[in-house]
Amino acid sequence: MRITKSKNGFTVFSSDIYYSVNIIVVYDSGEAVIFDTGVSENEFQFVLEYIEEKEMFLKYIVYSHFHFDHNSCNIFMDNVPVISHEDYLLNFEQAMYNVEDVIYSYKKQYISMLPTITFTKKYNIIVGSKCIELIHSPGHTSDSIVAVNYEDEYIIAGDTVNLIPYIKWGNINQLKLSLRFLLSLDIDEIIMGHFGLGHRVDILKNLVYLERIEGFGNNIFYREKNKICINTEMLQPELFMELCDIPEDEYIFIRDLHYKNMFKLINKTY
């Protein structure tokens, strides 16, 4: 676990274990809120120790969405409210019993960290003198949310904004609407769910990527004699890499996300 960004009002911790997934601490006037808890008890403990060293009171934990890499931590704190969108509980339950997603089976040990507060569209939390607005932003998943600090002008985006959008568990049209909403806020500083910080231009890149793969997905099949064939060129991530600032050591991970996006669109269409 390492600190990738620290400024007056928030600190971003990035995992050394799983694709630089972020834990964000927002703080003001001796109070703190944790956004996502990561994949490791040890890494989460590192964040808790940071809060303790700064002598801050942990007021809330917020989950950006149900995926295991954002909330897998079995440190049970029954005195801290945990906040999520209302769809989190349903998605969590379905994931635990989905035999195709074996990686979720171990989440049963984390059931003590299920949300205690849920909301539908928006929910405001107060951290010291700061107001943070939690907003439903479906697309990556149906329960995805973002957190907006209008005063200090930053957005904690979870996986709604990323190096490459990922729609296997979500809906491409909903994600495009969520991204367009974030663009309308005209806020430049974006804290993504992975790989640290981004900017408003990354929202636009995500939108362009989704428009491109949707166009390709609608034309991925062609007829040759009496056979239906797949145009494999449309699956190649090189067609989209110029839209994303991809770290070289993460290329395979991003490529696999792209493949899954394309097959999601194929299954949706056919």
C-alpha positions in Angstrom: 0.0 0.0 0.0 1.4 3.4 -1.0 0.2 7.0 -0.9 -0.2 8.2 -4.5 -1.7 11.6 -3.8 -2.1 13.7 -0.7 -3.5 17.2 -0.5 -5.5 19.3 1.8 -8.7 17.4 2.2 -8.0 13.9 0.9 -5.4 11.2 0.6 -5.3 8.4 -2.0 -3.8 5.0 -1.1 -3.1 2.6 -4.0 -2.8 -1.2 -3.5 0.4 -3.1 -4.2 -1.7 -6.3 -4.4 -4.4 -5.9 -7.0 -4.2 -3.5 -10.0 -3.5 -0.3 -7.9 -7.1 -0.3 -6.6 -7.6 2.9 -4.5 -8.7 3.6 -1.0 -9.5 7.2 -0.5 -9.7 9.1 2.8 -11.5 12.4 2.9 -11.0 14.5 6.0 -11.8 17.8 7.6 -11.8 19.3 11.1 -10.8 16.0 12.8 -13.4 13.8 10.9 -12.7 11.3 8.2 -14.6 9.1 5.6 -13.1 6.1 3.8 -14.2 5.5 0.3 -13.7 1.8 -0.5 -11.7 -0.6 1.6 -9.6 -2.4 -1.0 -8.7 -6.1 -1.2 -6.4 -6.7 1.8 -6.9 -6.6 5.5 -3.3 -5.5 6.0 -3.6 -2.7 3.5 -6.9 -1.5 5.0 -5.2 -1.6 8.5 -2.5 0.6 7.1 -5.2 3.2 6.2 -6.8 2.9 9.6 -3.4 3.5 11.3 -3.0 6.6 9.1 -6.3 7.9 10.4 -5.4 7.1 14.0 -2.0 8.8 13.6 -3.7 12.0 12.4 -6.1 11.7 15.4 -9.2 11.7 13.2 -12.6 10.2 13.9 -13.8 7.8 11.3 -17.3 8.8 10.6 -18.3 6.7 7.6 -17.2 4.0 5.2 -18.6 4.3 1.6 -18.6 1.6 -1.0 -18.4 2.7 -4.6 -19.9 -0.6 -5.8 -20.1 -4.3 -4.9 -17.0 -5.6 -6.7 -14.7 -7.5 -4.3 -11.6 -5.4 -5.1 -13.3 -2.3 -3.6 -14.8 -3.7 -0.3 -13.0 -6.9 0.7 -12.0 -6.4 4.2 -12.9 -8.5 7.2 -12.0 -5.9 9.9 -15.4 -5.6 11.5 -16.1 -2.1 12.9 -19.7 -2.2 14.2 -19.5 1.4 15.3 -18.9 2.8 11.8 -21.9 3.2 9.4 -21.2 1.7 6.0 -23.0 3.5 3.0 -23.8 2.2 -0.4 -26.4 2.4 -3.1 -29.5 0.2 -2.5 -28.7 -2.2 -5.3 -25.4 -3.2 -3.6 -27.1 -5.9 -1.5 -28.8 -7.6 -4.4 -25.7 -7.5 -6.5 -23.6 -8.8 -3.7 -25.9 -11.7 -3.0 -26.1 -12.6 -6.7 -22.3 -12.5 -7.0 -21.7 -14.8 -4.1 -23.9 -17.5 -5.7 -22.7 -17.1 -9.3 -20.7 -20.2 -10.0 -19.1 -18.6 -13.0 -17.5 -15.9 -10.9 -15.6 -18.2 -8.5 -13.5 -15.3 -7.2 -16.5 -14.0 -5.4 -17.1 -17.1 -3.3 -14.7 -16.1 -0.6 -16.7 -12.9 0.0 -18.9 -14.8 2.5 -16.3 -14.1 5.1 -16.9 -10.3 4.7 -20.6 -10.3 5.4 -20.0 -8.3 8.6 -19.1 -5.3 6.4 -22.4 -5.2 4.5 -23.9 -1.6 4.2 -25.9 -0.3 7.1 -27.1 2.8 5.2 -28.4 2.7 1.6 -29.8 5.3 -0.8 -31.5 5.5 -4.2 -30.4 8.6 -6.1 -28.4 11.0 -3.8 -27.2 11.1 -0.2 -25.3 13.9 1.5 -22.7 13.3 4.1 -20.9 15.9 6.3 -17.2 15.6 7.0 -16.1 18.3 9.4 -17.3 21.5 7.6 -17.4 19.8 4.1 -20.4 18.4 2.4 -19.9 15.4 0.1 -22.7 14.4 -2.2 -23.0 10.7 -3.1 -24.7 10.2 -6.5 -26.0 7.1 -8.2 -23.9 6.6 -11.4 -25.0 3.2 -12.9 -23.2 1.7 -15.9 -20.2 -0.1 -14.6 -22.6 -1.8 -12.2 -26.2 -1.0 -11.3 -25.1 0.1 -7.8 -22.1 2.3 -8.8 -21.9 5.7 -7.1 -19.6 8.7 -7.3 -18.8 11.2 -4.5 -18.6 14.9 -5.4 -17.1 17.7 -3.4 -18.4 20.8 -5.1 -16.5 23.2 -2.8 -13.0 21.7 -3.4 -13.9 20.6 -6.9 -13.1 16.9 -7.1 -14.9 13.7 -7.9 -14.3 10.3 -6.3 -15.4 8.2 -9.3 -15.0 4.6 -8.2 -15.0 2.5 -11.4 -17.4 4.9 -13.2 -14.2 6.5 -14.7 -11.2 4.4 -15.3 -8.3 3.9 -17.7 -10.8 1.9 -19.8 -14.5 1.5 -19.0 -15.7 -1.9 -18.1 -19.3 -3.0 -18.7 -19.3 -6.8 -18.1 -21.6 -6.4 -15.1 -23.2 -3.2 -16.3 -25.0 -1.4 -19.1 -23.2 0.6 -21.8 -26.0 3.1 -22.2 -26.3 3.8 -18.5 -22.6 4.3 -18.2 -22.6 6.8 -21.1 -25.3 8.8 -19.3 -23.4 8.7 -16.1 -20.2 9.9 -17.8 -22.1 12.7 -19.6 -23.5 13.8 -16.2 -19.9 13.9 -14.7 -18.8 16.0 -17.8 -21.6 18.5 -17.1 -20.2 19.2 -13.6 -17.1 20.8 -15.2 -14.8 19.5 -12.5 -11.3 18.6 -13.6 -9.9 16.5 -10.7 -11.0 12.9 -10.8 -10.0 10.2 -8.3 -10.5 6.9 -10.2 -11.1 3.5 -8.7 -7.7 2.3 -10.0 -4.3 3.8 -10.9 -4.6 7.0 -9.0 -5.8 10.3 -10.3 -7.4 11.3 -13.6 -8.8 14.5 -15.1 -12.0 15.6 -16.9 -10.4 14.6 -20.2 -10.4 11.0 -19.0 -14.2 11.1 -18.8 -14.3 12.2 -22.4 -11.9 9.4 -23.4 -14.1 6.9 -21.6 -17.1 8.1 -23.6 -15.3 8.0 -26.9 -14.1 4.4 -26.2 -17.7 3.3 -25.4 -19.0 4.9 -28.6 -16.3 3.1 -30.6 -16.8 -0.3 -29.2 -20.5 0.0 -29.5 -20.1 0.8 -33.2 -17.7 -2.1 -33.7 -19.9 -4.4 -31.7 -22.9 -3.8 -34.0 -20.7 -4.8 -37.0 -18.5 -7.5 -35.6 -20.2 -10.3 -37.6 -20.0 -10.8 -41.3 -21.2 -13.5 -43.8 -18.7 -15.5 -45.9 -20.4 -17.9 -48.2 -22.7 -19.9 -45.9 -20.9 -19.1 -42.7 -21.3 -16.3 -40.1 -17.8 -15.1 -39.2 -16.3 -12.8 -36.5 -14.2 -9.9 -37.6 -11.4 -10.4 -35.2 -9.7 -7.1 -36.1 -12.5 -5.4 -34.2 -11.4 -7.2 -31.0 -7.9 -5.9 -31.1 -7.2 -3.4 -28.2 -4.7 -1.6 -30.4 -7.7 0.1 -32.0 -8.4 1.9 -28.7 -5.1 2.2 -26.9 -4.5 5.7 -28.1 -7.5 6.8 -26.1 -6.0 5.5 -22.8 -2.8 6.3 -21.0 -2.0 2.6 -20.2 1.0 1.7 -18.0 3.1 -0.8 -19.8 2.9 -3.3 -17.0 -0.9 -3.2 -17.0 -1.4 -3.8 -20.8 -2.5 -7.4 -20.4 -5.1 -6.5 -17.7 -6.5 -3.6 -19.9 -6.5 -5.9 -23.0 -8.5 -8.5 -21.1 -11.1 -5.9 -20.0 -11.4 -4.8 -23.6 -12.1 -8.3 -24.8 -14.7 -8.8 -22.1 -16.4 -5.5 -23.1 -16.6 -6.7 -26.7 -18.1 -10.1 -25.9 -20.6 -8.4 -23.6 -21.8 -6.4 -26.6 -21.9 -9.5 -28.8 -24.0 -11.3 -26.2 -26.3 -8.3 -25.9 -26.8 -8.1 -29.6 -26.9 -11.7 -30.5 
